[in-house]
Amino acid sequence: APSASDLIARLSEALLLDPTSVLDTLHRRYSDDHDSENGTDGPSASSFLSPQVKGEMKKLILDAVQQALEDDENILDPLVGKIVTEPNRAPGGDSLLSYPIPLGAMDDEWKEELGVWANPTTAVEQLFQKESSGCLRRAEGVAFAWSRVDESNYGSSSRFRMYAHGRSPIELVVRNDDRQAETLEIASRLMERIANGPPLDQNFLLQLGVENDGT
């Protein structure tokens, strides 16, 4: 489990990697112009780290962190999702980050042997074939986690995210419509099955009422 120091370090990394962040508190700088207001000669008048100076810097940090963590969709959710699914071992000669082997790294012979299962789209389509006996299962030793972020800026739609192996998530967006409650329930059950349940097979999809619409 991540420690507080791990989370703080990762939060800082995430913010530094996004220099275009719209969070205004991240771009604020400390200013000691209050010295001139108190009748001194300005910033260089004193090198004393007064309680006021430290208090203002403390507030600067807390305001930035608070605003960042309140941005669940763009900052908090990805931060937590990636860190709780990261491999426990540090990457070595055989980096765990390359496991499971990406489809793009497989040679043609291997892909030919896998057939429809070598392509994400055809693999999912196979589950909808009549009397299909295939299934999709989680890679052994890979941690999964899922989340739901409600987007107030998109007409009350909800964004479901599946995290695995510390990587960026795949997303499923449920729009606000007449069947939203039913669709949210289906999406939640599907995510839970993928993250924690038995292999994903045709029987489960039929139970959910999921159909292949070709998209």
N, C-alpha and C positions, 0 to 999 in steps of 0.2 A: 504494500500500500504506500502511496506517495506521502512524504512528510510535508510539513508546512514550508520548509525551505525549498523542497523540490517544486512545489506549486508556485512559490514566489519566483523562483528562477525561471521556470517555464513561462510564467506570465510575462516576465520582463522580456524574454526572448521573442514571444509572440508579438509584443507591442513594438519591439525594435525592428522586426521583420515587416512591419506594416507602417512605413513612414507616412503613408497617405491617410492614416486613421482620421476619422471625423470627430474623434473624441477630443474636444477642445482642451480639456484639462491636461492632456498629455503633452501639449505644446507650450504650456505656461512656464515661465521662468521666474525664479525668485528675484525680487527687486528689493534693495534696502534703501529706497528713496525716502523712507520714513525718517532717516537721520536728518535730512535737510528740513523736514517738517518740524523736527524737535529743536531746531536752532543750531545745529552743528554744521560742519562744512561738507556734508554729503557722504557718499559711500565710503570714502577713505578716511573719514574723521576718526573712526575707532575700529580696532580689531577685536573688540570684546564680543564674544558669542553670548549675547544676552538671552534671557528666557524668551523675549519677544522674537528674536531672530530665529531661535530653534523652534519656537512654536509655529512661526509662519512656514518654515520649511517642512515641519511635520504635517501641517495642514495641506501643503502643496502635494505631498506624497499621498496622503490619505484620500484627498479629493480625486486624484488621478486613478488610484487603485479602485476606489468605490465606483467611479463611473465606468471603468473598464469591466468590472465584475457584474455590473448591472446590465451589460450588453450580452445577454445570454446567447442570442443567435450567432453573433460573430466572434465572441471572445470566450465566454465562460464554457459554453457547451463544447466547442472544439477542444479547448484546453483540457477539460476533464475527460472527454471521450478518448482522446489520443493517449493521455498519460496512463489511464487505467488499463489500457489494452496493450501497452508496450511490452516487448519481450523482457524477461527479467535478466537475461544474460547480456553482457556487453558484446557487441559485434566483434568477431575475431576473423580468422582466416575463412571460416565457413559461416558467414554472417547470417543470423536468423532473419535479418531483414529480407533475404532472398528466398525465404521459405514461407509459404509454398512457392514452388518455381513458377514465375509468371508465364502465362501462355506465350507471350512474345519471345521468351527465352527458349522455348521448345523447338526442336528441329522438325522438319517436315515429316520425317518417318514417325516420330512420336505422335504428332498431331493426326497423322493418317490412322495410326493405331487407335487413338481415342475416338475418332469419328466425330459425331455430332457433339460430343462432350468436350471437344477442344475449342469450342466457340461459345461464349457466354449466351448469346442470343439463341442459337440452335439448341443449347443445353436446356434452357428454360422452356423452349417450344416443345422439346421432347417430352416434358412432363405432362403436356396437354394432349399428346397423342393417345389414341384409343388403346386402352389396356396397357399403358406404359408401365414397365416394372422398374424404371430407372429412378434415381433419387439424387439429391444434392446433400452432401454432408460437410460439416465443418472440418477443416484441416486439424489434425491432432496437435495439441500444444499451442494453438492460436487462441488468444483471448478475444471474445466478442462483447460488445455492449451496444445498447441502442437507446435513443432518446427521442423525445417529442418536443419541438419548439413551436409555440403558437405565435404566429406572425401577425401582430396587430396592424402592420402597414400593408397587408395584402388581403384585405377583406375577410379577416378572421380565418385564414387558411392555416393549416398545420403542416409542419415539415418534420417528417420522421427521418432519423439518421441512424445508419448502422456503422459502427466503428469496429475495426479489427486490426490487430497487430501494430497499433500505433499509427496507422495511416489515416489519411483524410477519408471522411465517410462517403458512403453512397446515400442518396437521398430519395425519399418518396414524398411528394407534395400532395396533400389532400385539400382541394379547394372547397370553399363554402358553397354548398348547394343543398337541394332538398334531401339528399341521402347522406349528408355529412356524418351524422351520428353513426349510421351503419358502417360507413366506409372507415371511420376512425377506429371502430371496434375491429374490423377486418385487418386494418394495417397494424394495429397493436398486437393482435394474435400472430400475424405473420412474422413480425419482427421478433417476438418472444420465441417463436418456434425456431427461427434461424439462429438466434443467439444462444438458446439454452435447451432446446428440445431435441427430439429425434430427427433423423434426416428428413429433409423436405421432399415429399412425394406427392403423387397425383391424388391419393385418397384425401390427404389433408387439404389440398387446394379445392377439391370438390366439396368438402365439408364447409369450407369458407364461402363457397359460391363464387370463387374467382374464375374468370374466364379469360382465354387468350384472345385479345382484341386486335392482335397484330402489331401493337405498339411496343 
